[in-house]
Amino acid sequence: PKVRQQIGGESDILEGDESQFGKCKYSRGSRKNRGRTWVFGMISRTTKRLFLYVCPQDAAGKYKRTRRALIPMILANVKPGTMLYTDGWKVGMFDDYSDKS
């Protein structure tokens, strides 16, 4: 198994956001089945290292972009003490991390 290295650190700032990828080519197909996927990622301002993850889906196939779904991704990939910047997504303050929106 590949070991993931965490990004960030005490003097680093990470920027994070989620985005939707995919579209229907030439407007073909129904709006419901256009193959769009939500992706969440963060990038380091200093080292330019990043991580990207497809957001998890619920049983109905709807992408979850909630705090409960995304925080485990952040905790697994970001070093404690890292400053997190988002576009207004309220990840809030939690133990070893600080957030600025």
Helices and strands as residue ranges (DSSP letters): E 13-21, G 25-27, E 37-44, E 50-54, H 67-77, E 83-85, E 98-100
